[in-house]
Amino acid sequence: MALDSLFLHETKKRMISELLDKYINENSSEEDNNLKELYRETQLKVLMPHMCSGHLQGQLLYLLSKISRCKNILEIGTFTGYATICMAKGMLENGIVDTIDINRELEDVCQKYFEKCGVKEQIRMHIGKATEIIPTLDKKYDLVFIDADKANYAIYFDLVFDKVSAGGLIIADNILWKGEVVNEKKSKDCEAMHQYNLKIKNDSRVESIILSLRDGLNIARKK
Ligand SMILES: C[S@@+](CC[C@H](N)C(=O)[O-])C[C@H]1O[C@@H](n2cnc3c(N)ncnc32)[C@H](O)[C@@H]1O
């Protein structure tokens, strides 16, 4: 294809994709006002704000937590707590979300919005390295959301597997790595995402699907 028509083709593709994103946003359930505020505060005040789940992914996690009637949830990678709140809102009353982050500086903003969103009592924040904290958690989880350092995704899966109830979900974020997973040459983090996807596909103990929502989610259900 000539360069100028390739450019037009790509521009048109991008415009369609932006219009579709807008359509999907406008025609899914409205974002809660406190979550809107948290998203905005994250964008304005926190380093690497793109890491925040945001409305559509948050809404999916909320619905999965609700449909699965989750009682115990584990999140690896809290950041500013957007997904934590969505999952807590979806779970059964008296359910608990254990959420782990290595960065203590994010705790204040998290606690502020846990309170504002009325889910403070349902969330236990654990500060430290996930590989050290997970083995100390003695519970069965209905849903695990893996969303921290990419190199450790496979290790997190192995560490949590026996703690997940039969029928429980293990959801991993960023597994398409902005589309880079299809490239022959991959960055280190992208290769880790690719290896994670292969590992899940080849694990007969789970059934799974990859969704291309946002940066890609790998959803595995323990048989
Ligand atoms: C992509 S953000 C999480 C986004 C959040 N789940 C959301 O949906 O908005 C990744 C987080 O993982 C944390 N993290 C990175 N390495 C970690 C580790 N080894 N143990 C625990 N947390 C870690 C980072 O501090 C960061 O806040």
The ligand as an SDF file (V2000), in Angstrom:
LIG
                    3D

 27 29  0  0  0  0  0  0  0  0999 V2000
   -1.2620   -0.9210   37.1490 C   0  0  0  0  0  0  0  0  0  0  0  0
   -1.1470   -0.3750   38.7940 S   0  0  0  0  0  0  0  0  0  0  0  0
   -2.5980   -1.0750   39.5160 C   0  0  0  0  0  0  0  0  0  0  0  0
   -3.8740   -0.4080   39.0120 C   0  0  0  0  0  0  0  0  0  0  0  0
   -5.1000   -0.7070   39.8330 C   0  0  0  0  0  0  0  0  0  0  0  0
   -5.3090   -2.1280   39.9990 N   0  0  0  0  0  0  0  0  0  0  0  0
   -6.3220   -0.1200   39.1610 C   0  0  0  0  0  0  0  0  0  0  0  0
   -7.1060   -0.8940   38.6310 O   0  0  0  0  0  0  0  0  0  0  0  0
   -6.4830    1.1060   39.1270 O   0  0  0  0  0  0  0  0  0  0  0  0
    0.1440   -1.3840   39.4160 C   0  0  0  0  0  0  0  0  0  0  0  0
    0.4480   -1.2230   40.9120 C   0  0  0  0  0  0  0  0  0  0  0  0
    1.2620   -2.3430   41.3000 O   0  0  0  0  0  0  0  0  0  0  0  0
    2.1420   -1.9200   42.3180 C   0  0  0  0  0  0  0  0  0  0  0  0
    3.2690   -2.8650   42.3700 N   0  0  0  0  0  0  0  0  0  0  0  0
    4.3100   -2.9680   41.5210 C   0  0  0  0  0  0  0  0  0  0  0  0
    5.1360   -3.9570   41.8930 N   0  0  0  0  0  0  0  0  0  0  0  0
    4.6130   -4.5120   43.0090 C   0  0  0  0  0  0  0  0  0  0  0  0
    4.9930   -5.5750   43.8730 C   0  0  0  0  0  0  0  0  0  0  0  0
    6.1190   -6.2680   43.6530 N   0  0  0  0  0  0  0  0  0  0  0  0
    4.2040   -5.8720   44.9210 N   0  0  0  0  0  0  0  0  0  0  0  0
    3.0660   -5.1670   45.1560 C   0  0  0  0  0  0  0  0  0  0  0  0
    2.6550   -4.1390   44.3700 N   0  0  0  0  0  0  0  0  0  0  0  0
    3.4100   -3.8110   43.3250 C   0  0  0  0  0  0  0  0  0  0  0  0
    2.5330   -0.5110   41.9020 C   0  0  0  0  0  0  0  0  0  0  0  0
    2.9800    0.2360   43.0380 O   0  0  0  0  0  0  0  0  0  0  0  0
    1.2350    0.0160   41.2770 C   0  0  0  0  0  0  0  0  0  0  0  0
    0.5140    0.8050   42.1950 O   0  0  0  0  0  0  0  0  0  0  0  0
  1  2  1  0
  2  3  1  0
  2 10  1  0
  3  4  1  0
  4  5  1  0
  5  6  1  0
  5  7  1  0
  7  8  2  0
  7  9  1  0
 10 11  1  0
 11 12  1  0
 11 26  1  0
 12 13  1  0
 13 14  1  0
 13 24  1  0
 14 15  1  0
 14 23  1  0
 15 16  2  0
 16 17  1  0
 17 18  1  0
 17 23  2  0
 18 19  1  0
 18 20  2  0
 20 21  1  0
 21 22  2  0
 22 23  1  0
 24 25  1  0
 24 26  1  0
 26 27  1  0
M  CHG  2   2   1   9  -1
M  END
$$$$
